[in-house]
Amino acid sequence: MNSETTTGHGDISTGMAAPAGSGDSNASATRITPGNALRPEDIALEVRTGLVKPSADVAEYALRLGDDALILAQRLGHWISRAPELEEDVALGNIALDQLGHARSFLTYAGGALGENGEAKSEDDLAYFRREHEFRSAHLFEQPNGDFAATIARQFVVSYYQFELYRRLTQSTDATLAAIAAKAVKEVDYHRDHSTQWVLRLAGGTEESRRRMIHGLKMMWPYVGELFEDDALLTRLGETGAAVVPSSIRDDFDRLTGEVLTEAGLEVPDVPVAPGGGRQGKHSEYLGYILAEMQVLAREHPGASW
């Protein structure tokens, strides 16, 4: 995997090597070429026609990434019409839509190996018709919005984690994962900048805004550790180059978030590490409420077109 150090918020190279004998140095290993977004519909078509099929391990990995993005999108959507200013309604809504797009792509790909009788599961199957213990989201993504500063603290952690993850995932040996990451990393770079500016603004604002920013970081930081935990699945996929081993990005995450916190006159919170387990289907009490909001209509009307 690519382990180069990153600084700042520069553009990311997302070109992928052409398949052998393609005759096109800019072609990707899928039918999507750099500069054209890989849509969930494209992935679904390739799965349906047999052009791509993830292994069971890759599907589980894609499910984890998709669930993270799906749950965060649902959380952020709650801020629409409730943010402290109109521009922030739009900004958080757009970030939620970006996350939903990532979720759709990852879940569509995961569904290619998770169906029964040779039939793939759709993104809707996985979003709306799984039980709580079948979700693989990390606990951080499930945490309540709290006040605006708490939401910014969660987004600050998520965006720096996802940026380092997707940046490296663009070099995945799995062409579909690489293509999804190539689109997602550009969007997450904006999310990273957005959360950074708000951390600085709140920390450097009034005494009250600073107090709330510090409190928000203390609320979210116990869940950081789970993001960087390795397990047998990630080790196997890391050895093949298909996945990013989470522990390999912790140093860059700590360094880059630390630079922002130092600029804001803040410190990394000294808080106990919360127990994880989300990757194994052991969730916080909050996930059930999120799923109830998201799934109730779909389960009552499974034949409806959403």
FISEMI-113660 format. One record per residue (C-alpha): x, y, z; chain. Coordinates in nm, 2 decimals, decimal comma, m for minus. Example, Ala and Ser with C-alpha at 12.3 -4.5 7.8 and 13.67 -1.06 7.14 Angstrom:
! residues 2
+--------+--------+--------+--------+
:      X :      Y :      Z : cadena :
+--------+--------+--------+--------+
:   1,23 :  m0,45 :   0,78 :      A :
:   1,37 :  m0,11 :   0,71 :      A :
+--------+--------+--------+--------+
END
This chain:
! residues 306
+--------+--------+--------+--------+
:      X :      Y :      Z : cadena :
+--------+--------+--------+--------+
:   0,00 :   0,00 :   0,00 :      A :
:   0,11 :   0,36 :  m0,06 :      A :
:   0,25 :   0,50 :   0,27 :      A :
:   0,37 :   0,84 :   0,16 :      A :
:   0,33 :   1,13 :   0,40 :      A :
:   0,07 :   1,39 :   0,34 :      A :
:   0,07 :   1,76 :   0,43 :      A :
:  m0,19 :   2,02 :   0,38 :      A :
:  m0,50 :   1,98 :   0,16 :      A :
:  m0,34 :   1,93 :  m0,19 :      A :
:  m0,51 :   1,76 :  m0,48 :      A :
:  m0,49 :   1,38 :  m0,50 :      A :
:  m0,37 :   1,18 :  m0,80 :      A :
:  m0,64 :   0,93 :  m0,87 :      A :
:  m0,53 :   0,78 :  m1,20 :      A :
:  m0,51 :   0,40 :  m1,20 :      A :
:  m0,29 :   0,18 :  m1,41 :      A :
:  m0,44 :   0,03 :  m1,72 :      A :
:  m0,50 :  m0,34 :  m1,75 :      A :
:  m0,22 :  m0,52 :  m1,93 :      A :
:  m0,26 :  m0,49 :  m2,31 :      A :
:  m0,53 :  m0,22 :  m2,28 :      A :
:  m0,34 :   0,02 :  m2,50 :      A :
:  m0,46 :   0,31 :  m2,29 :      A :
:  m0,23 :   0,43 :  m2,01 :      A :
:  m0,52 :   0,63 :  m1,86 :      A :
:  m0,77 :   0,34 :  m1,85 :      A :
:  m0,87 :   0,19 :  m1,52 :      A :
:  m0,91 :  m0,18 :  m1,45 :      A :
:  m1,28 :  m0,12 :  m1,47 :      A :
:  m1,46 :   0,04 :  m1,76 :      A :
:  m1,45 :   0,37 :  m1,57 :      A :
:  m1,16 :   0,60 :  m1,67 :      A :
:  m1,01 :   0,87 :  m1,45 :      A :
:  m1,21 :   1,19 :  m1,47 :      A :
:  m1,54 :   1,00 :  m1,49 :      A :
:  m1,72 :   0,93 :  m1,16 :      A :
:  m1,78 :   0,57 :  m1,08 :      A :
:  m2,15 :   0,56 :  m0,99 :      A :
:  m2,34 :   0,30 :  m0,78 :      A :
:  m2,54 :   0,22 :  m1,10 :      A :
:  m2,21 :   0,14 :  m1,28 :      A :
:  m2,11 :  m0,09 :  m1,01 :      A :
:  m2,45 :  m0,26 :  m1,00 :      A :
:  m2,44 :  m0,32 :  m1,37 :      A :
:  m2,09 :  m0,47 :  m1,35 :      A :
:  m2,20 :  m0,69 :  m1,07 :      A :
:  m2,52 :  m0,79 :  m1,25 :      A :
:  m2,34 :  m0,88 :  m1,57 :      A :
:  m2,06 :  m1,06 :  m1,40 :      A :
:  m1,79 :  m0,82 :  m1,49 :      A :
:  m1,69 :  m0,78 :  m1,12 :      A :
:  m1,76 :  m1,00 :  m0,82 :      A :
:  m1,59 :  m0,92 :  m0,48 :      A :
:  m1,45 :  m1,20 :  m0,27 :      A :
:  m1,62 :  m1,26 :   0,06 :      A :
:  m1,34 :  m1,08 :   0,24 :      A :
:  m1,36 :  m0,77 :   0,01 :      A :
:  m1,74 :  m0,77 :   0,04 :      A :
:  m1,71 :  m0,76 :   0,42 :      A :
:  m1,46 :  m0,48 :   0,40 :      A :
:  m1,68 :  m0,28 :   0,16 :      A :
:  m1,97 :  m0,34 :   0,40 :      A :
:  m1,78 :  m0,18 :   0,69 :      A :
:  m1,69 :   0,13 :   0,49 :      A :
:  m2,04 :   0,15 :   0,35 :      A :
:  m2,20 :   0,12 :   0,69 :      A :
:  m1,98 :   0,39 :   0,83 :      A :
:  m2,08 :   0,64 :   0,56 :      A :
:  m2,45 :   0,54 :   0,57 :      A :
:  m2,49 :   0,60 :   0,94 :      A :
:  m2,29 :   0,93 :   0,93 :      A :
:  m2,51 :   1,05 :   0,64 :      A :
:  m2,82 :   0,98 :   0,85 :      A :
:  m2,67 :   1,17 :   1,15 :      A :
:  m2,57 :   1,47 :   0,95 :      A :
:  m2,90 :   1,49 :   0,77 :      A :
:  m3,06 :   1,59 :   1,10 :      A :
:  m2,89 :   1,93 :   1,09 :      A :
:  m3,07 :   2,04 :   0,77 :      A :
:  m3,28 :   2,34 :   0,88 :      A :
:  m3,13 :   2,32 :   1,23 :      A :
:  m2,77 :   2,44 :   1,17 :      A :
:  m2,66 :   2,77 :   1,32 :      A :
:  m2,66 :   2,95 :   0,99 :      A :
:  m2,82 :   2,90 :   0,65 :      A :
:  m2,49 :   2,83 :   0,47 :      A :
:  m2,42 :   2,56 :   0,72 :      A :
:  m2,75 :   2,39 :   0,65 :      A :
:  m2,63 :   2,36 :   0,29 :      A :
:  m2,28 :   2,25 :   0,38 :      A :
:  m2,38 :   1,98 :   0,62 :      A :
:  m2,65 :   1,86 :   0,38 :      A :
:  m2,39 :   1,84 :   0,11 :      A :
:  m2,15 :   1,64 :   0,33 :      A :
:  m2,43 :   1,41 :   0,42 :      A :
:  m2,51 :   1,36 :   0,05 :      A :
:  m2,14 :   1,29 :  m0,02 :      A :
:  m2,14 :   1,03 :   0,25 :      A :
:  m2,46 :   0,87 :   0,12 :      A :
:  m2,29 :   0,85 :  m0,22 :      A :
:  m1,99 :   0,67 :  m0,07 :      A :
:  m2,23 :   0,43 :   0,11 :      A :
:  m2,43 :   0,35 :  m0,20 :      A :
:  m2,11 :   0,26 :  m0,39 :      A :
:  m1,96 :   0,05 :  m0,11 :      A :
:  m2,29 :  m0,13 :  m0,03 :      A :
:  m2,37 :  m0,20 :  m0,39 :      A :
:  m2,03 :  m0,36 :  m0,43 :      A :
:  m2,06 :  m0,56 :  m0,11 :      A :
:  m2,40 :  m0,69 :  m0,22 :      A :
:  m2,23 :  m0,86 :  m0,51 :      A :
:  m2,11 :  m1,13 :  m0,28 :      A :
:  m2,37 :  m1,12 :   0,00 :      A :
:  m2,68 :  m1,24 :  m0,18 :      A :
:  m2,83 :  m1,59 :  m0,18 :      A :
:  m2,87 :  m1,84 :  m0,47 :      A :
:  m2,62 :  m1,64 :  m0,68 :      A :
:  m2,83 :  m1,32 :  m0,67 :      A :
:  m2,66 :  m1,00 :  m0,55 :      A :
:  m2,82 :  m0,79 :  m0,28 :      A :
:  m2,89 :  m0,43 :  m0,37 :      A :
:  m2,78 :  m0,12 :  m0,18 :      A :
:  m3,14 :  m0,09 :  m0,06 :      A :
:  m3,14 :  m0,45 :   0,07 :      A :
:  m2,84 :  m0,38 :   0,28 :      A :
:  m2,95 :  m0,04 :   0,40 :      A :
:  m3,31 :  m0,12 :   0,48 :      A :
:  m3,34 :  m0,49 :   0,55 :      A :
:  m3,07 :  m0,58 :   0,79 :      A :
:  m3,09 :  m0,61 :   1,17 :      A :
:  m2,88 :  m0,41 :   1,41 :      A :
:  m2,63 :  m0,69 :   1,47 :      A :
:  m2,57 :  m0,72 :   1,09 :      A :
:  m2,43 :  m0,36 :   1,06 :      A :
:  m2,05 :  m0,31 :   1,07 :      A :
:  m2,02 :   0,06 :   1,15 :      A :
:  m1,77 :   0,18 :   1,41 :      A :
:  m1,92 :   0,34 :   1,72 :      A :
:  m1,79 :   0,69 :   1,63 :      A :
:  m2,03 :   0,72 :   1,34 :      A :
:  m2,33 :   0,63 :   1,56 :      A :
:  m2,27 :   0,90 :   1,83 :      A :
:  m2,54 :   1,15 :   1,88 :      A :
:  m2,50 :   1,49 :   1,71 :      A :
:  m2,51 :   1,67 :   2,05 :      A :
:  m2,46 :   2,05 :   1,99 :      A :
:  m2,30 :   2,19 :   1,68 :      A :
:  m1,95 :   2,18 :   1,83 :      A :
:  m1,99 :   1,81 :   1,91 :      A :
:  m2,10 :   1,74 :   1,55 :      A :
:  m1,80 :   1,93 :   1,43 :      A :
:  m1,57 :   1,73 :   1,66 :      A :
:  m1,70 :   1,41 :   1,52 :      A :
:  m1,67 :   1,53 :   1,16 :      A :
:  m1,32 :   1,65 :   1,23 :      A :
:  m1,21 :   1,30 :   1,34 :      A :
:  m1,41 :   1,13 :   1,06 :      A :
:  m1,28 :   1,35 :   0,78 :      A :
:  m0,91 :   1,31 :   0,87 :      A :
:  m0,95 :   0,94 :   0,91 :      A :
:  m1,14 :   0,89 :   0,59 :      A :
:  m0,90 :   1,11 :   0,40 :      A :
:  m0,60 :   0,90 :   0,49 :      A :
:  m0,80 :   0,58 :   0,44 :      A :
:  m0,93 :   0,67 :   0,09 :      A :
:  m0,60 :   0,83 :  m0,02 :      A :
:  m0,43 :   0,49 :   0,03 :      A :
:  m0,73 :   0,29 :  m0,10 :      A :
:  m0,69 :   0,46 :  m0,44 :      A :
:  m0,39 :   0,22 :  m0,48 :      A :
:  m0,60 :  m0,09 :  m0,39 :      A :
:  m0,54 :  m0,40 :  m0,59 :      A :
:  m0,92 :  m0,43 :  m0,61 :      A :
:  m1,01 :  m0,20 :  m0,90 :      A :
:  m1,36 :  m0,12 :  m0,78 :      A :
:  m1,25 :  m0,02 :  m0,43 :      A :
:  m0,98 :   0,19 :  m0,59 :      A :
:  m1,23 :   0,36 :  m0,82 :      A :
:  m1,47 :   0,43 :  m0,53 :      A :
:  m1,19 :   0,58 :  m0,32 :      A :
:  m1,07 :   0,79 :  m0,61 :      A :
:  m1,40 :   0,98 :  m0,61 :      A :
:  m1,45 :   0,98 :  m0,24 :      A :
:  m1,11 :   1,12 :  m0,14 :      A :
:  m1,17 :   1,44 :  m0,34 :      A :
:  m1,50 :   1,50 :  m0,15 :      A :
:  m1,35 :   1,41 :   0,19 :      A :
:  m1,08 :   1,66 :   0,13 :      A :
:  m1,35 :   1,93 :   0,14 :      A :
:  m1,50 :   1,78 :   0,45 :      A :
:  m1,16 :   1,79 :   0,61 :      A :
:  m1,11 :   2,16 :   0,53 :      A :
:  m1,47 :   2,24 :   0,64 :      A :
:  m1,43 :   2,07 :   0,98 :      A :
:  m1,08 :   2,23 :   1,04 :      A :
:  m1,21 :   2,58 :   0,98 :      A :
:  m1,49 :   2,53 :   1,23 :      A :
:  m1,26 :   2,38 :   1,49 :      A :
:  m1,04 :   2,69 :   1,46 :      A :
:  m1,34 :   2,93 :   1,45 :      A :
:  m1,51 :   2,78 :   1,76 :      A :
:  m1,19 :   2,74 :   1,96 :      A :
:  m1,09 :   3,10 :   1,88 :      A :
:  m1,43 :   3,25 :   1,92 :      A :
:  m1,61 :   3,33 :   2,25 :      A :
:  m1,54 :   3,17 :   2,58 :      A :
:  m1,86 :   2,97 :   2,54 :      A :
:  m1,78 :   2,84 :   2,19 :      A :
:  m1,43 :   2,74 :   2,30 :      A :
:  m1,58 :   2,55 :   2,60 :      A :
:  m1,82 :   2,37 :   2,37 :      A :
:  m1,55 :   2,28 :   2,12 :      A :
:  m1,34 :   2,13 :   2,40 :      A :
:  m1,64 :   1,94 :   2,54 :      A :
:  m1,72 :   1,81 :   2,19 :      A :
:  m1,37 :   1,67 :   2,14 :      A :
:  m1,39 :   1,50 :   2,48 :      A :
:  m1,72 :   1,34 :   2,38 :      A :
:  m1,59 :   1,20 :   2,05 :      A :
:  m1,23 :   1,11 :   2,12 :      A :
:  m1,30 :   0,79 :   2,32 :      A :
:  m1,42 :   0,64 :   1,99 :      A :
:  m1,11 :   0,72 :   1,79 :      A :
:  m0,92 :   0,41 :   1,88 :      A :
:  m1,17 :   0,17 :   1,72 :      A :
:  m1,11 :   0,33 :   1,38 :      A :
:  m0,75 :   0,21 :   1,38 :      A :
:  m0,79 :  m0,14 :   1,51 :      A :
:  m0,65 :  m0,42 :   1,30 :      A :
:  m0,81 :  m0,77 :   1,28 :      A :
:  m0,77 :  m1,09 :   1,09 :      A :
:  m0,98 :  m0,97 :   0,79 :      A :
:  m0,79 :  m0,65 :   0,75 :      A :
:  m0,46 :  m0,83 :   0,79 :      A :
:  m0,55 :  m1,07 :   0,51 :      A :
:  m0,67 :  m0,80 :   0,28 :      A :
:  m0,37 :  m0,58 :   0,36 :      A :
:  m0,13 :  m0,86 :   0,26 :      A :
:  m0,30 :  m0,87 :  m0,09 :      A :
:  m0,30 :  m0,49 :  m0,12 :      A :
:  m0,68 :  m0,48 :  m0,14 :      A :
:  m0,74 :  m0,30 :   0,19 :      A :
:  m0,58 :  m0,04 :   0,41 :      A :
:  m0,45 :  m0,17 :   0,74 :      A :
:  m0,60 :   0,08 :   0,98 :      A :
:  m0,30 :   0,10 :   1,22 :      A :
:  m0,08 :   0,21 :   0,92 :      A :
:  m0,26 :   0,54 :   0,90 :      A :
:  m0,27 :   0,63 :   1,27 :      A :
:   0,06 :   0,82 :   1,27 :      A :
:  m0,05 :   1,05 :   0,99 :      A :
:  m0,39 :   1,10 :   1,15 :      A :
:  m0,24 :   1,19 :   1,49 :      A :
:   0,01 :   1,43 :   1,32 :      A :
:  m0,23 :   1,61 :   1,10 :      A :
:  m0,51 :   1,64 :   1,36 :      A :
:  m0,25 :   1,74 :   1,62 :      A :
:  m0,13 :   2,03 :   1,39 :      A :
:  m0,49 :   2,17 :   1,38 :      A :
:  m0,54 :   2,13 :   1,75 :      A :
:  m0,22 :   2,31 :   1,82 :      A :
:  m0,31 :   2,59 :   1,59 :      A :
:  m0,64 :   2,62 :   1,78 :      A :
:  m0,47 :   2,62 :   2,11 :      A :
:  m0,63 :   2,29 :   2,20 :      A :
:  m0,49 :   1,95 :   2,32 :      A :
:  m0,58 :   1,60 :   2,23 :      A :
:  m0,83 :   1,50 :   2,50 :      A :
:  m0,70 :   1,28 :   2,78 :      A :
:  m1,00 :   1,05 :   2,80 :      A :
:  m1,05 :   0,67 :   2,85 :      A :
:  m1,08 :   0,46 :   2,53 :      A :
:  m1,43 :   0,34 :   2,48 :      A :
:  m1,49 :  m0,03 :   2,40 :      A :
:  m1,54 :  m0,10 :   2,03 :      A :
:  m1,71 :  m0,39 :   1,87 :      A :
:  m1,90 :  m0,22 :   1,59 :      A :
:  m1,71 :  m0,41 :   1,32 :      A :
:  m1,83 :  m0,74 :   1,48 :      A :
:  m2,19 :  m0,62 :   1,51 :      A :
:  m2,18 :  m0,51 :   1,87 :      A :
:  m2,32 :  m0,16 :   1,87 :      A :
:  m2,39 :   0,13 :   2,10 :      A :
:  m2,75 :   0,19 :   2,21 :      A :
:  m2,78 :   0,47 :   1,95 :      A :
:  m2,77 :   0,26 :   1,64 :      A :
:  m3,12 :   0,11 :   1,69 :      A :
:  m3,28 :   0,45 :   1,69 :      A :
:  m3,10 :   0,55 :   1,37 :      A :
:  m3,21 :   0,23 :   1,19 :      A :
:  m3,57 :   0,28 :   1,31 :      A :
:  m3,58 :   0,62 :   1,15 :      A :
:  m3,42 :   0,50 :   0,84 :      A :
:  m3,58 :   0,16 :   0,79 :      A :
:  m3,94 :   0,18 :   0,92 :      A :
:  m4,10 :   0,29 :   0,59 :      A :
:  m3,89 :   0,06 :   0,38 :      A :
:  m3,98 :  m0,24 :   0,59 :      A :
:  m4,35 :  m0,15 :   0,59 :      A :
:  m4,35 :  m0,11 :   0,21 :      A :
:  m4,08 :  m0,34 :   0,08 :      A :
:  m4,21 :  m0,32 :  m0,28 :      A :
:  m4,21 :   0,06 :  m0,29 :      A :
:  m3,96 :   0,24 :  m0,52 :      A :
:  m3,76 :   0,49 :  m0,31 :      A :
+--------+--------+--------+--------+
END
